[in-house]
């Protein structure tokens, strides 16, 4: 069975700057100062726009939509085949080993909560305070050791080795680490951390939410036990995610959700109770009707990125990173945040503060006056951002008033992020806008509404 798709050769669909076609690339947005401009989506770290290729594939499949693992009809059989083929495509994309399982979830957060629920009793978890909340918070039922923010990749490895050396050598342990920071974009030494974990009898799960869209990720080559990522950051924003890796802890755990699809056999007992035989495959943790469109979209994105060539994508993205860094370096009032130093390798994610500016005010002005979408705040990584800013938890300052005077510590940061679908013009406009705002100030008045800075249109 097959679905006729509208997928085209990626190389033939790139724009003149080498960006891959994404939805929304031609959307016009109003400027508060008058007129319209093409929207510059520079918040990829939150949600990347869908690749046109992914949208076309999903649109081609939509008329054939049917129940998965349920029906005898043609569309049900077709949907089941597409769903399982998507699992194989993701396994290939991630370089999974024989015996690894690919479980479809709702997101990275859902994936890591699933793994947390599957931890064996008395398993100890080791996690750096620099993690996104998705990988910092799920381990509530476990004994957790939080490691301080390292200042170099080598320090991260040494800190983990010291912490693991102090644990019970006969107990179970899991290390959770990001592949690329959602705040600084810096690459973490995943292979070295995996080697340290395994040398001390621990397992390791990789949060690849910010890594997989920018770099190839191989479970086998990195030697991690599990990897988690989200479709909405991988150019397939349809509410689906992945947890892939070793099957033993997943097979031994209670199903993440109890219900149809997770159960192989259910029977009433003589005493009135119910006996359940659960699946031992990935289906054990995929109860209910699965998100076949989300899974198919992820598989399509995996294929599209592979066919586009990660070497080419990485090289172009690094040109964009260099352009942003060089532009921001020309503005003395701007400080780019970093754990590992200015020269540390990173993906297309940078956070910064501007002396004398409220970060929400600056981000609002970028949007309202230049049509540029970035993010401001603490980026669901509060301990890391506060460490980088050197601040304690505080209330966001009022819009229009500086959250910190020049030379003082900022309360929040601004994040710009981009990827395979970002045209050169968007990055150039961003750099130009930062320089103009710092030099000339905002052209419009802003006020606080529901905790956010917005243009004041009351006059």
C-alpha positions in Angstrom: 0.0 0.0 0.0 1.2 3.5 -0.6 0.1 7.1 -0.5 0.8 9.4 -3.5 2.6 12.4 -2.0 3.5 15.8 -3.3 7.1 15.6 -2.0 9.7 17.2 -4.2 13.4 17.2 -4.4 14.6 19.4 -1.5 17.5 20.9 -3.5 15.1 22.1 -6.2 12.9 23.8 -3.6 15.5 25.9 -1.7 15.2 29.6 -2.0 18.2 31.7 -3.3 19.7 31.8 0.2 19.6 28.0 0.6 16.7 27.9 3.0 14.3 25.0 2.8 10.6 26.0 2.1 8.5 26.3 5.2 4.9 27.3 5.9 4.4 30.9 6.7 7.4 32.1 4.7 5.2 34.6 2.8 2.9 35.7 5.6 2.5 39.5 5.9 2.0 41.0 9.3 1.0 44.6 10.2 3.5 47.1 11.7 2.3 49.4 14.4 4.0 52.2 12.6 2.0 51.5 9.5 2.2 49.1 6.5 3.0 45.4 6.4 6.1 43.3 6.2 6.9 39.6 5.6 7.0 37.9 9.0 10.5 36.9 10.2 10.0 33.8 12.4 13.0 33.7 14.6 11.6 31.6 17.4 12.5 28.2 16.1 13.6 27.0 19.5 10.0 27.2 20.7 8.4 25.8 17.6 9.8 25.6 14.1 7.6 26.2 11.1 6.5 23.1 9.3 8.5 22.2 6.2 6.4 22.6 3.0 7.5 19.0 2.2 5.9 17.7 5.5 2.7 19.6 4.9 2.4 18.3 1.4 3.0 14.7 2.6 0.4 15.1 5.3 -2.1 16.7 2.9 -1.6 13.8 0.5 -2.4 11.3 3.2 -5.3 13.1 4.8 -8.0 11.7 2.5 -6.8 8.2 3.4 -7.0 8.8 7.2 -8.3 5.8 9.2 -8.0 4.1 12.5 -4.7 2.5 13.4 -4.4 -1.1 14.6 -8.1 -1.3 14.8 -9.9 -2.0 11.5 -10.0 -4.5 8.7 -10.8 -1.9 6.0 -8.4 -0.6 3.4 -7.9 2.8 5.0 -7.3 1.4 8.5 -4.8 -1.0 7.0 -3.1 1.8 5.1 -3.0 4.0 8.2 -1.6 1.2 10.3 1.1 0.6 7.7 2.0 4.3 7.5 2.2 4.5 11.3 4.5 1.5 11.6 6.6 2.7 8.7 7.0 6.0 10.4 8.4 4.1 13.4 11.0 2.5 11.2 11.8 5.8 9.5 12.4 7.5 12.9 14.6 4.5 14.0 16.7 4.9 10.9 16.9 8.7 11.4 18.2 8.2 14.9 20.6 5.4 14.1 18.9 3.0 16.6 20.3 -0.3 17.5 18.8 -3.7 17.0 16.3 -4.2 19.8 15.7 -0.5 20.4 12.1 0.6 20.7 10.6 3.8 19.2 7.6 5.0 21.2 5.5 7.8 19.8 4.5 10.4 22.5 3.1 13.9 22.5 6.4 15.8 23.0 9.9 15.7 24.5 8.3 16.5 27.9 5.9 13.6 27.5 8.7 11.3 26.5 10.8 12.1 29.5 7.8 11.8 31.8 7.2 8.4 30.3 10.8 7.3 31.0 10.5 8.8 34.5 7.4 6.6 35.1 9.3 3.6 33.8 12.3 3.9 36.1 13.0 0.9 38.3 12.6 1.3 42.0 15.5 3.0 43.8 16.9 4.3 40.5 18.9 7.5 41.2 18.8 10.3 38.6 21.6 12.8 37.8 20.8 16.0 36.0 22.5 19.3 35.5 20.7 22.5 36.7 21.1 23.8 33.2 18.5 21.6 31.7 15.2 22.6 30.2 12.3 22.0 32.6 11.2 19.1 30.4 14.3 17.2 31.5 14.8 18.9 34.9 11.4 18.2 36.5 9.9 14.8 35.5 11.9 12.8 38.1 9.7 13.6 41.1 9.4 10.0 42.3 13.2 9.4 42.1 16.2 10.4 44.2 17.7 13.2 42.1 21.1 14.7 42.3 21.2 18.2 40.7 24.6 19.2 39.3 25.8 22.8 39.2 26.2 24.6 35.9 29.6 23.8 34.4 31.8 26.4 32.7 33.3 24.1 30.1 32.4 20.8 28.4 35.3 19.2 30.2 34.1 20.4 33.5 30.6 18.9 32.8 32.2 15.5 32.3 34.4 15.8 35.4 31.4 16.9 37.5 29.3 13.9 36.3 32.2 11.5 37.0 32.6 12.8 40.5 28.9 12.5 41.2 28.6 9.0 39.9 31.7 7.9 41.8 30.0 8.8 45.0 26.8 6.8 44.4 26.0 3.2 45.4 28.0 1.2 42.9 25.3 -1.6 43.0 22.3 0.7 42.5 20.6 1.8 39.3 21.3 5.2 37.9 20.2 7.4 35.0 21.8 10.5 33.7 19.7 13.1 31.8 21.4 15.6 29.6 20.6 18.0 26.8 22.3 17.8 23.4 22.1 21.6 22.7 21.0 24.2 25.2 17.6 25.8 24.4 19.0 29.0 26.0 22.6 29.4 24.6 22.4 26.9 21.8 25.7 25.5 23.0 26.5 21.8 22.1 27.0 19.5 25.1 29.7 16.7 25.1 27.1 14.0 24.8 29.4 11.2 23.7 31.8 11.9 26.6 29.0 12.1 29.1 27.6 8.8 27.9 31.1 7.2 28.3 31.3 8.6 31.8 27.8 7.3 32.7 28.5 3.8 31.3 31.9 3.6 33.0 30.1 4.0 36.3 27.3 1.6 35.6 24.7 4.3 34.8 22.4 4.8 31.8 21.9 8.0 30.0 18.9 9.7 28.2 19.5 12.5 25.7 17.1 15.4 25.4 17.6 16.1 21.7 14.8 18.6 21.3 17.2 21.3 20.3 19.8 19.1 18.7 17.9 16.9 16.3 16.6 19.7 14.1 20.1 21.1 13.6 22.5 18.1 13.7 22.4 14.4 13.0 21.7 12.4 16.1 22.8 8.7 16.2 21.9 6.6 19.3 24.5 4.1 18.2 27.3 6.6 17.6 26.6 8.7 20.7 26.1 5.5 22.7 23.2 6.9 24.6 20.5 4.6 26.0 17.5 6.7 25.0 16.8 9.9 23.0 13.8 12.1 23.2 12.6 14.9 20.8 9.5 16.8 19.7 8.0 17.0 16.2 7.1 20.6 16.6 10.8 21.6 16.8 11.7 19.2 13.9 9.5 21.1 11.3 6.6 18.8 11.9 4.3 20.7 14.4 1.5 18.2 14.9 1.6 17.4 18.6 3.8 14.3 18.4 7.1 13.3 20.0 9.5 10.4 20.3 11.2 8.3 23.0 13.6 5.9 21.4 16.1 3.5 22.9 16.5 0.4 25.1 13.4 -1.6 25.6 14.0 -3.4 28.9 13.0 -0.8 31.4 10.0 0.2 29.2 8.9 -3.5 28.9 9.1 -4.0 32.7 7.3 -0.9 33.6 3.6 -0.5 34.1 2.0 1.1 30.9 2.3 4.8 30.8 -1.5 5.0 30.1 -3.9 2.1 30.7 -6.3 1.4 27.9 -6.9 -0.1 24.5 -3.9 -0.6 22.4 -1.6 -1.1 25.4 -3.3 -4.4 26.3 -2.9 -7.6 24.5 -5.5 -9.6 26.4 -8.1 -8.7 29.1 -10.2 -11.3 30.9 -12.6 -11.2 33.8 -11.7 -13.3 36.8 -14.0 -15.5 38.8 -13.7 -13.1 41.8 -15.0 -10.3 39.6 -11.7 -8.6 38.9 -9.8 -8.2 35.6 -6.6 -9.8 34.4 -4.6 -7.9 31.8 -1.7 -9.0 29.6 0.1 -5.9 28.4 2.1 -5.6 25.2 5.9 -5.8 25.5 6.5 -3.7 22.4 6.3 0.1 22.0 2.5 -0.3 22.0 2.7 -0.9 25.8 3.0 2.8 26.2 0.8 4.0 23.3 -2.7 3.4 24.7 -5.6 4.9 22.9 -5.9 5.8 19.2 -2.4 7.0 18.2 -1.7 10.3 16.5 -1.0 8.8 13.1 -0.7 12.2 11.4 1.8 13.4 14.0 3.9 10.3 13.6 3.7 10.5 9.8 4.7 14.1 9.9 7.7 13.4 12.1 8.8 10.6 9.7 8.4 13.0 6.7 10.5 15.6 8.5 13.2 13.0 9.2 13.3 12.0 5.6 13.3 15.6 4.4 16.2 16.6 6.6 18.2 13.5 5.6 17.6 14.1 1.9 18.5 17.8 2.2 21.9 16.7 3.8 22.9 17.7 7.3 26.4 18.7 6.2 24.8 21.3 3.9 22.2 22.4 6.5 24.8 22.7 9.3 27.2 24.7 7.2 24.5 27.2 6.2 23.2 27.5 9.7 26.7 28.2 11.0 26.9 31.1 8.5 23.7 32.5 10.0 25.1 32.0 13.6 28.3 33.9 12.6 26.3 36.7 11.0 24.1 37.2 14.1 27.1 37.0 16.5 29.1 39.4 14.4 26.2 41.9 14.2 25.5 41.7 18.0 29.2 42.1 18.8 29.0 45.6 17.1 26.5 46.8 19.7 28.3 47.4 23.1 25.0 47.4 25.0 24.3 43.8 24.0 25.6 40.8 26.0 25.2 37.3 24.5 24.7 34.6 27.2 27.1 31.7 27.3 28.2 28.9 29.6 31.1 27.6 27.7 32.5 30.8 26.2 32.1 32.8 23.0 33.9 30.3 20.8 31.8 27.3 22.0 30.1 25.4 19.1 26.3 26.1 19.0 23.2 25.6 17.0 21.1 28.5 15.8 19.9 29.6 19.3 21.3 32.7 21.0 20.1 34.6 24.0 21.1 38.0 25.0 20.3 41.1 27.2 20.5 44.8 26.3 21.7 47.3 28.8 18.9 49.7 29.8 16.2 47.7 28.1 13.3 45.7 29.6 13.6 42.4 27.6 9.9 42.2 27.1 9.9 45.7 25.8 12.7 45.0 23.3 11.0 41.8 22.0 7.7 43.6 21.6 9.4 46.4 19.6 11.1 43.9 17.4 7.6 42.4 16.6 5.5 45.5 16.4 8.0 47.7 14.5 9.9 45.2 12.4 7.8 42.1 12.1 10.3 39.9 13.8 9.2 37.2 16.2 11.6 36.3 19.0 11.1 35.2 22.6 11.8 36.9 25.9 11.8 35.5 29.4 13.4 32.6 31.1 12.7 30.0 28.4 11.5 27.2 30.6 15.0 26.9 31.9 14.8 29.2 34.9 17.8 27.9 36.9 20.1 28.2 33.9 19.0 31.7 32.8 19.2 33.0 36.4 22.7 31.5 36.6 23.7 33.2 33.4 22.2 36.5 34.5 23.3 36.2 38.1 19.9 37.0 39.5 17.4 35.6 42.0 13.7 34.9 41.2 12.0 38.3 40.8 8.9 39.8 39.2 9.2 41.1 35.6 9.5 44.8 35.5 6.8 47.1 34.1 6.9 47.5 30.3 8.6 50.7 29.2 10.7 50.9 32.3 14.2 49.3 32.2 14.2 46.0 34.2 17.8 46.9 35.0 19.7 50.1 34.6 22.9 50.1 32.5 25.5 48.0 34.2 23.0 46.3 36.4 21.7 42.7 36.1 18.8 42.0 33.8 15.9 40.0 35.1 15.1 38.2 31.8 16.7 37.6 28.4 15.8 37.8 24.7 16.2 34.7 22.5 16.7 34.6 18.8 16.6 31.1 17.1 16.6 29.9 13.5 17.2 26.9 11.3 16.9 25.3 8.0 13.9 27.4 6.9 15.4 30.8 7.8 16.1 33.1 4.8 19.2 35.3 5.0 17.0 38.4 4.9 15.4 37.5 8.2 18.7 37.4 10.0 19.9 40.6 8.3 16.6 42.4 9.3 17.0 41.2 12.9 20.6 42.5 13.2 19.6 45.8 11.7 16.6 46.1 14.0 18.7 45.5 17.1 21.2 48.2 16.1 18.4 50.7 15.3 16.5 50.0 18.6 19.6 50.4 20.7 20.7 53.6 18.8 17.3 55.3 18.4 15.0 53.7 20.8 11.5 52.4 20.1 9.3 54.5 17.8 6.1 53.6 19.7 4.8 53.7 23.3 4.3 50.3 25.0 2.3 49.2 28.1 1.9 46.1 30.2 -1.1 43.9 29.5 -1.6 40.5 31.2 2.1 40.5 32.2 3.3 41.2 28.7 4.6 44.3 26.9 2.3 45.3 24.0 2.0 48.4 21.8 -0.1 51.1 23.4 -2.9 51.8 20.9 -5.1 53.7 23.3 -4.1 57.2 22.1 
